[in-house]
Amino acid sequence: MDETQVLLAAWAAVNETKGENPLLLDLRELTVITDYFLIASARNAVHLQALADAVLDKLEEQELTPKRIEGYREARWILLDYGFMVVHLMTPEEREFYRLEQLWHGAKITTLTLA
């Protein structure tokens, strides 16, 4: 599975689980840490964990497991690190406070459309 297919699969999982305001930051020209951030918000802690579970399940079907998972139990900001892509699932409050979209202001912001 190539990177685009993984991005689309993660994007689909977020959308199917009603993730709010999803966006993809292309960081390839800014850092070597990762190529992409997929960011989405959830309505509450239960919804946040459901989003994370959906991404984990969808990518596990493609035999991909994250290198690291952070914040699942606390369910305020869940990070799923797949190496080339880091998924940030956040409550609206956390997203507003940390403002990753603004922090990485040089990143190309895009949304994916599923064919």
C-alpha positions as CSV (number, residue, x, y, z in Angstrom):
1,M,0.0,0.0,0.0
2,D,1.4,3.3,-1.0
3,E,1.3,6.5,1.1
4,T,-1.6,8.0,-0.8
5,Q,-3.7,4.9,-0.1
6,V,-2.8,5.0,3.6
7,L,-3.7,8.7,3.8
8,L,-7.0,8.0,2.1
9,A,-7.8,5.0,4.4
10,A,-7.1,7.1,7.5
11,W,-9.1,10.0,6.1
12,A,-12.0,7.7,5.3
13,A,-11.9,6.2,8.9
14,V,-12.1,9.7,10.3
15,N,-14.9,10.8,8.1
16,E,-16.9,7.6,8.5
17,T,-16.7,8.1,12.3
18,K,-17.9,11.7,12.0
19,G,-14.6,13.4,12.8
20,E,-15.0,17.1,12.8
21,N,-13.0,19.6,10.7
22,P,-10.5,17.0,9.3
23,L,-7.5,18.4,7.5
24,L,-4.2,17.2,6.2
25,L,-1.0,19.1,6.6
26,D,1.7,18.4,4.1
27,L,5.0,18.9,6.1
28,R,7.4,17.4,3.6
29,E,9.1,20.7,2.9
30,L,9.3,21.8,6.5
31,T,10.6,18.9,8.6
32,V,12.1,15.4,8.5
33,I,10.0,14.4,11.6
34,T,7.1,13.2,9.5
35,D,5.5,13.9,6.1
36,Y,1.9,14.5,7.1
37,F,-0.3,15.4,10.0
38,L,-3.9,14.3,9.8
39,I,-5.9,16.4,12.3
40,A,-9.5,16.0,13.4
41,S,-11.7,17.0,16.3
42,A,-14.2,14.9,18.3
43,R,-17.3,15.9,20.2
44,N,-16.2,14.2,23.5
45,A,-13.9,11.6,25.0
46,V,-15.9,8.6,23.8
47,H,-16.1,10.0,20.3
48,L,-12.3,10.7,20.4
49,Q,-11.6,7.0,21.3
50,A,-14.0,5.9,18.6
51,L,-12.1,7.9,16.0
52,A,-8.8,6.5,17.1
53,D,-10.3,2.9,17.0
54,A,-11.6,3.5,13.5
55,V,-8.2,4.7,12.2
56,L,-6.4,1.8,14.0
57,D,-8.8,-0.8,12.6
58,K,-8.8,0.6,9.1
59,L,-5.0,0.7,8.9
60,E,-4.7,-2.6,10.6
61,E,-6.6,-4.1,7.7
62,Q,-3.7,-2.9,5.6
63,E,-1.3,-4.6,8.0
64,L,-0.1,-1.2,9.4
65,T,0.3,-0.6,13.1
66,P,1.4,2.7,14.7
67,K,4.9,3.0,16.0
68,R,3.5,4.8,19.0
69,I,0.1,5.7,20.5
70,E,-0.2,8.6,23.0
71,G,-3.2,9.9,25.0
72,Y,-5.7,7.1,24.4
73,R,-6.7,6.7,28.0
74,E,-6.9,10.4,28.8
75,A,-8.9,11.0,25.5
76,R,-8.2,14.7,25.1
77,W,-5.6,14.4,22.4
78,I,-4.8,11.0,20.9
79,L,-1.7,10.7,18.7
80,L,-1.2,7.8,16.3
81,D,2.3,7.8,14.9
82,Y,2.7,5.8,11.7
83,G,6.1,7.3,10.8
84,F,5.4,9.2,7.6
85,M,2.0,10.2,9.0
86,V,1.0,11.3,12.5
87,V,-2.7,11.4,13.2
88,H,-3.8,14.0,15.8
89,L,-7.3,13.5,17.2
90,M,-8.3,16.2,19.6
91,T,-11.1,17.7,21.6
92,P,-12.2,21.1,20.2
93,E,-10.6,22.7,23.4
94,E,-7.2,21.0,22.8
95,R,-7.3,21.8,19.1
96,E,-8.0,25.5,19.8
97,F,-5.3,25.7,22.5
98,Y,-2.5,24.0,20.6
99,R,-3.5,25.3,17.1
100,L,-1.3,22.9,15.1
101,E,-2.6,24.4,11.9
102,Q,-1.1,27.7,12.9
103,L,2.0,26.3,14.5
104,W,3.0,24.7,11.2
105,H,1.9,27.8,9.3
106,G,4.2,26.9,6.3
107,A,2.5,23.6,5.7
108,K,0.2,23.0,2.8
109,I,-3.3,22.5,4.1
110,T,-5.5,20.2,2.1
111,T,-8.5,18.0,2.4
112,L,-8.8,14.6,0.7
113,T,-11.7,13.7,-1.4
114,L,-12.7,10.0,-1.7
115,A,-13.4,8.9,-5.2
